[in-house]
């Protein structure tokens, strides 16, 4: 196993924290990106240091506010200064929302897109020049089965942003292939427990409009949807499976990594739709004479 220098965005909790720790246990040098490292996330920084010391691994916190160009540029520069290179970028940062779409303001939609989509562009612009110069690297995107699977109501801002992120990942894959930079897309299903994803989800700012829905013909929808999602999830569903899948991808030889990996205990159908979509993409590349972009160039 080759030791990789890895940055994980949104690693203060949830999938990000689990992934950073699992990658460190696997022997990599891992930077757990998070904002407010001297403020509200100071306890998480301490937890990172404690975990590293307890397990004898190289896990470090790095200030990385994915909504700030300056923060991202400084964080990536720090990694390059400390390690001399960067091998793997993991786009994990994201935020959930729950409520009727109409009750979210356009500004709320824009903020969620900023966190879930534009953040990846900021990180890519800071990190990709280093990966391309090396002629090798991996960009791993934590997507969501909601991008193409069965989508229950009241989660539309999140679903729309994750679909946009997934689309961006697919486009980047072809553009980076000849540079030797590989792409893998991890597709978790709806894990309703084990993270704070749903607990900390954003709520509509227009409370009056939300109240109309709460008192209208769809008043039962929120509870029915959440109960239904939880009911689809097997009792043994483990969010750590997402982190373990990411470790497996990272540890796979360059040029051999899978384009997509689904971790969806509830089987919402995303794997079926993605298989067709990725097949159509591959066929289009063949038809226009760019079939080589379907696989990363290995020097």
PyMOL commands that set and color helices and strands:
alter all, ss='L'
color gray80, all
select helices_A, chain A and resi 14-25+42-55+69-83+101-103+106-134+145-147+156-179+207-214+221-232+240-251+270-287+291-294
alter helices_A, ss='H'
color red, helices_A
select strands_A, chain A and resi 5-8+29-34+59-63+88-91+137-142+181-188+260-263
alter strands_A, ss='S'
color yellow, strands_A
deselect
rebuild
show_as cartoon
